[in-house]
């Protein structure tokens, strides 16, 4: 289950709230929720639970 944010991320350069980027492809939906600064394009990705699980599985395969 995904969790909602209480507030949107803020740009570290401009200190303004970042805008939600609407995912347009299945791949974008898979990776998670993205926010982007409207002034400079600085971005934040909040990984989805599916991506986190995939990366954890890949981490386990490295030790083989």
C-alpha positions as CSV (number, residue, x, y, z in Angstrom):
1,X,0.0,0.0,0.0
2,X,1.4,3.4,-1.0
3,X,1.4,6.2,1.6
4,X,0.3,9.8,0.9
5,X,2.5,12.7,1.7
6,X,1.4,15.3,4.2
7,X,3.2,18.1,2.2
8,X,4.8,18.2,-1.2
9,X,8.6,18.2,-1.4
10,X,10.3,21.6,-1.6
11,X,13.0,22.5,-4.1
12,X,16.4,22.8,-2.3
13,X,17.4,25.7,-4.6
14,X,14.2,27.8,-4.7
15,X,12.4,26.6,-1.5
16,X,9.1,26.4,-3.5
17,X,6.8,23.4,-3.5
18,X,7.5,21.0,-6.3
19,X,4.8,20.0,-8.7
20,X,3.5,16.5,-9.1
21,X,4.5,14.9,-12.5
22,X,1.7,12.9,-13.9
23,X,3.0,9.5,-15.0
24,X,2.3,8.9,-18.7
25,X,3.7,5.4,-19.3
26,X,3.5,2.1,-17.4
27,X,7.3,2.4,-16.7
28,X,6.8,5.8,-15.0
29,X,4.0,4.4,-12.9
30,X,6.2,1.5,-11.9
31,X,9.1,3.6,-10.6
32,X,7.0,5.7,-8.3
33,X,5.9,9.3,-7.7
34,X,7.9,12.2,-9.2
35,X,7.8,15.8,-8.2
36,X,9.6,18.6,-10.2
37,X,10.5,22.2,-9.4
38,X,8.6,24.5,-11.8
39,X,11.5,26.9,-11.8
40,X,14.6,24.8,-12.4
41,X,13.5,21.2,-13.1
42,X,15.1,19.8,-10.0
43,X,13.2,16.6,-9.2
44,X,12.4,14.1,-6.4
45,X,11.4,10.5,-7.0
46,X,9.5,8.6,-4.3
47,X,10.0,5.0,-5.3
48,X,7.0,2.7,-5.5
49,X,6.7,-0.4,-3.3
50,X,7.1,-2.5,-6.5
51,X,10.4,-0.8,-7.4
52,X,11.7,-1.2,-3.9
53,X,10.8,-4.9,-3.8
54,X,12.5,-5.3,-7.3
55,X,15.7,-3.6,-6.1
56,X,15.8,-5.7,-2.9
57,X,15.4,-8.8,-5.0
58,X,18.2,-7.7,-7.3
59,X,20.4,-6.9,-4.3
60,X,20.0,-10.5,-3.1
61,X,21.1,-11.8,-6.5
62,X,24.4,-9.9,-6.4
63,X,25.8,-12.2,-3.7
64,X,25.4,-15.4,-5.9
